[in-house]
Amino acid sequence: MVGRRCLVRTYSAGVHIGDVIAVKNGMEVHLKNSLRLWKWEGGGLSLSAVATNGIVKGRLNETPEIVLSNAIEFIPTTPE
């Protein structure tokens, strides 16, 4: 997933969307141009649907760069 924009779900840090710069040990991920996804409406109930369809309304926080541990799911996003 390195080099792609992905939705990343973690055990304890929530859900983030960003450009994957590096993945270490399969569970630590370095993101740039990232957003923390707090809540969403529209686009679907599952995170797979959110990654594919985007969201209509939501609460997102921009984070220029972040390193997350305990990543458990990487889903490539679409332009939506």
C-alpha positions in Angstrom: 0.0 0.0 0.0 3.0 2.3 0.1 2.5 5.2 -2.3 -1.3 4.9 -2.3 -3.9 6.9 -0.5 -5.6 4.6 2.0 -8.1 4.4 4.8 -6.3 2.9 7.8 -8.0 1.4 10.8 -6.0 1.0 14.0 -6.7 -0.8 17.3 -6.6 2.3 19.5 -5.9 5.4 17.4 -9.1 5.3 15.3 -9.5 5.7 11.6 -7.3 7.8 9.4 -7.1 8.5 5.7 -3.8 9.5 4.1 -0.9 8.9 1.7 1.0 5.9 2.9 4.7 6.7 3.1 6.0 3.6 4.9 4.8 0.5 6.7 7.0 -1.2 9.3 6.4 -4.7 10.7 3.0 -4.7 9.0 1.4 -2.7 11.8 3.1 0.7 12.0 2.2 3.1 9.3 3.6 6.6 8.4 1.0 8.8 6.7 1.2 12.3 5.1 -1.6 14.6 4.1 -3.8 12.7 6.6 -7.3 13.1 8.0 -8.6 11.6 11.3 -12.1 10.4 10.6 -14.3 11.0 13.8 -17.7 10.5 12.3 -19.4 10.3 8.9 -22.8 10.3 7.2 -23.5 9.1 3.8 -21.2 7.0 1.7 -22.1 3.8 3.5 -21.9 2.1 6.9 -18.7 0.1 6.5 -15.2 1.6 6.2 -14.9 -0.2 2.8 -17.8 1.7 1.5 -16.4 5.0 3.0 -13.1 4.3 1.2 -14.9 3.7 -2.1 -17.8 6.2 -2.0 -16.5 8.9 0.3 -18.8 10.7 2.8 -21.5 13.3 2.5 -21.0 14.9 6.0 -18.5 14.2 8.7 -16.1 15.3 11.2 -12.5 15.2 10.0 -9.3 16.7 11.5 -6.4 17.4 9.2 -3.0 16.2 10.3 -0.1 16.9 7.9 1.9 13.9 9.1 1.4 11.1 11.6 2.8 7.7 12.5 0.3 5.1 13.7 0.9 1.9 15.5 -1.3 -1.2 15.6 -2.8 -0.8 12.1 -5.2 -3.6 11.4 -6.7 -2.6 8.1 -5.6 -0.7 5.0 -8.2 0.1 2.3 -7.2 2.0 -0.8 -9.5 5.0 -1.5 -11.0 6.3 -4.6 -11.1 10.0 -5.6 -14.6 10.3 -4.1 
